[in-house]
C-alpha cells in the first residue's frame, strides 16, 4: 500500500484503476485538511470511524460513523476532526486526473501552498 504522512494525519491508497482511486484517510484529533478544490476529480467520503466535520461550499456537515457525503467536481471543501479520537474516512476519487497535484489549496493552517 502507498502511505503518505501529512501534518493532519495520513492517507493510504487502497486500490486504483482507470478513472478511480480508493484511499483510507486518517485525521488526528484537531487535524484539519486544507480548504481546497479539484479541477479533475469528484470524491465520495464515508466515515469508517469517528466524527467528521465537512465543509462543502457554503455548508457545514457533521457526519458520524457510517455517514457519507459527495464532493462534486470544483466544490470547495475541507475535512476536519474536532473529536479526541482519530477520524477514519474511506475516500473514493472519480475523475480523469487523480494525482495530488490536482489540489488547489485556498487556505491551509500548516502553511502549505
N, C-alpha and C positions, 0 to 999 in steps of 0.2 A: 504494500500500500504506500501511496505517496502521502507523506505527512509534512505539514508546514507549520512552524511555530509563529505566532503573532503576539503583539503586546496584549491583546484582549483574550487570548487563548490559543486555539489551534484548529486546523482542519485536516481531514484525511480524504483523499479521493478513494472512494469505494469501488467504482466502476465507471467506465466511459465508453462511448461508442460514437457513431456518426450522428452528430447533432444533439447529443445528450451527455451529461456528466452527473454523477451522484456523489455527494460529499457528506461526511459526518462533521459537523461543526460543534466545537466545544467552546462556550463563552464562560470565562471565570467570573466569580462574583464581582460585581461592579464593572465588568468589562462592557465595552461599547464599540461596535464596529463604526467605521466612518459613515457619514451621511453621503450616499453615493447613488449613481445610476449607471445603467449599462446601455450601450447602443446596439448590441448584437445578441442579447440573450434575455430571456424571461426566467424567473425562478419560482419554485414552489417550496415552501418550508413546512415541515411537520415537526412539532415539538415531541421529541422522544422522551425527555425527562426535564423537569424544572419548569420555570415560568419565563416566558419571553415577553419583552416589550418591543413592539414592532412599529416603527414609523413608516407609513406608506403614503406618499404625497402629503396631504394636509391632515391625515388621520393617524391616531394612535390606537393600536390594538394590543390588548393584553391576552396572551394565549397560555393555557395550561397544557399539561401533558395530553397528547392526542390532538391538540388544536392544529389547524392548518391555515395557511394564507398564501395567496398568489401574489407575486410581484411581477406585474406586466413589464414588457419592454419599455424602456425610457422612464419608468416610475422612479421617483426619488425615494430612497428607503434607507432604513438603519435597523440593526438588531442590537438589543441591549439585554443585560442580565442585572436586574436590581435585587435579586434574591441573594441569600447567603450560601447557596449550593451551586454547583456547575449547571449550566444550561446545555442540553444536548439537542441539536437540530439535525434532521436529515434534509438536505437541500438537493432538489432535482433542478438542474440547469438545462434549458432547452434553447438552442439557437445555432447560429452559423459560426460564431466565434466564442469559445468557452475559456479562453486564456485569462490570466489575471490582469493583463494589460487592457482589458475591456472594462476596467473600473475607473469611473470618473469621480474622484473624491471631491465633494463640495464642502465638507467640514470634517476635521479629524482631530480628536483630543490628543493623539500621540504625535502630532506634528508631521505626519506623512503627506506628501503631495499627491 
